[in-house]
């Protein structure tokens, strides 16, 4: 039902629901309100609502530009999905919400992606009609996981300077630890020897004066 109206009225604007399925067999009919008799019908074709999402591949931790244009949709939610589309936080393929609420159509944003994303090629950025969640439009993207490329002296004499260079991708800061006989993450690890740098936040080389008390 659209509305009850008297005859000889001015043209009316009707906000059609975005959930309508596309088709060429629709009719808009005028019905006598008292006798419920159809007086006149007009054939109409309905084109499905649509959203075009533009986003590219990125590395975990990147600021990701996302833009979208809409037809027949007023507001959307945005999600990161993996392995297929998702329309809500309860969807099986849901990874993370990109928007904090409803977003207007024909807009753009910069999304700060989390550094915890696992590298894979089956992610999607999906926009969901805020009033008809069965309407979902996605752009497939590949995510490159965070990486650390590091180089250091292969051997030094205790007390000499250790030269370390590194390149962070998708990681804001790191800790550099000297370990013995196995990997370690902090002073509580059994293989811990010494802190080299507690908070390294840039890609600048580090020169560390190793303690002369270290064992070979």
N, C-alpha and C positions, 0 to 999 in steps of 0.2 A: 504494500500500500504506500502511496505517496502522500496524498492529502485529500481532504474534503474541501470542495470549493464550489462557489456559485458559477453560473455560466457567464460568458462574455467578460471574463477576467483578463487582466494583463498577463503576459507571459510569465511563467514561473521558472525559477532555477531550482533544480533538484540535485542534491549532493548524492550521487550514486555510491554505494558501498564498494570499497576496493577489493572486497572478497568475491565479486562477481566473476564467473568463469567466462572467458571469451566465447563468442558465438554470433552467428548471423540469423538466429531464429527467435530473437526477442521481439516483443511487441509492447508498445506503450498504448494502453487502452483507456478510453473515457467511459465511465460507468455511471448510469443514472443512480443517484444515491437512494432514491425512494423505491424504485422498482428493481434495482440491481440488474438492470439491463445494459448490456454493452452497446454503446451508441457508436463508437468509432475506435479504430486501432491504427497505429502507424508502425510499420516494420522498422526495426533499428538493429544495427550491428554494434556489438560491444567488444572493444579491444581490451585485453587483459592489462591490468596495472603492471608497471614494470619499474625496476630500478637498475641503473647501470653503475657498477662499482669499478673504480679504477685504483689499483694498488699494485705494487711490484714486489719482487723478491727482496728479502732483507736478512741481515744478520741479527741474531738475538742481542737485544740491548740497543738496537738502532732506534732513531726517531723515524717513524714510518709515515709518509704522506698518504692520506686516503681521501678520495673525493667521490661524490655520487650525485647522479641526476635522476629525477623521478618523473613518472607519468602516472597520474591517478593515485598517488600516495602522498600523504601530508607529512608524516613523521615516521622515523625508523629507529630501531635499536641495532647496535653493531656488536658482533661477536667474532672471536677467533675460534675456528673449529679445526679438527684434524680427522682425516679419514672419511670426510663427507660433510654435508651441511648440518647446521644446528640452528634451532629457533628459540632456544631458551637455555637457562643455566642447568636445567635438568636433562638436556639432550645428551645422548651417549657420546656424541662427537664434540661436545663443548670443551673448550680449553680455558678461555678467559673472556670476560666482558671487555670490550673496547670502549663503548660509551657508558657513561654513568647514569644515563636516563634516555628519554626520548630526544632525538635530534631532528631538526628541520631538514626538509629535503633540499636538493640543489645546493649542497654545501661541501665543506672540506674540513679536514682536521689533521693535526700531527699527533700520532699516537706513539708514546714511549713504550716500546716492546720490552718485556722482561728478559733479563739475562739468563733466566733458568730454562728457556725454551730449548728443547732437544732438536738438533738439526734434522730436517726431513723435507721431502718434496710434496707431501700430501696435506698441507695446511690450506685453509680457506678463510678469507675474510668475508663474513656473511652479514648482510643487512636484512632486517626483518620488519615487515609492515607492523607498526605499533598497534593498529586496530584489527589486523587480520593476520595472526601469527603463522597461518599456513602459507603465506606469501613470503618466500625467502629467495634472495638473490645473492650469489657468491662469486668471488674472484679467487681462483686458485693461486697460491703463492708458495714458494719454497723458502725455507728458513735455514740459514747457515748457523750452526751452533757456535757458541763463544769459543775463542781459541787464544792460546798463549804460545807465541813462538819465542823461545829463549836461547841464548848462546852465552857460554861462560868458559873460562880456562878449563881444559881437561885435567890439568894437574897444577898444583902450586906448592911452594914450600911454606910451612907454617910461619906466619908472620908477614908473608908477602901480600900484596894487594890482589884481590880477586875482581876481575873485570866482568861485569854482567850486562848484557843488552837484551832487551825484550820488546815484543810488539803485542799489544792487547787488542783483541777484536771482540767487541760485544761485552767487555768486562771493564768496570770502572776503576777497580783497584785490586791489588793482590798483596799477599804476604810472601816474603822470600825467606826460606828457612834452610839452614845447613843440616843435613841428616847424615847418619852413618849406618851402613848395613841395611837400610830400608827407607821407604818414604815416611815422612812425618808431616804433621800439619801445625803443631804448636809444641810448647814446652812440656806438655803432658805426654807426648808421644814417646815411646821407648827408644826411638832412634834419633831423637832430637839432640843437636849439638849446640847450635847457636842461632840467634836471630841475625839475619843479614839486613833485611828491611821489613819493618812491621807494616807499613802502609805505603806501597808503591803505587802512585796514581798517574804517572805519565809514562811515555815511552822513551824517556831519557836514560842513557846508560848509567850504571851504578858502579862505583869503585868502592869495594869493601876491604878494609884492613883486617885480614884474618888474624885471630889471636895466635901468638907464638907458642901457646901451651897445647895446641891441638896435637893429637897423636896422628901418626901416619896411617 
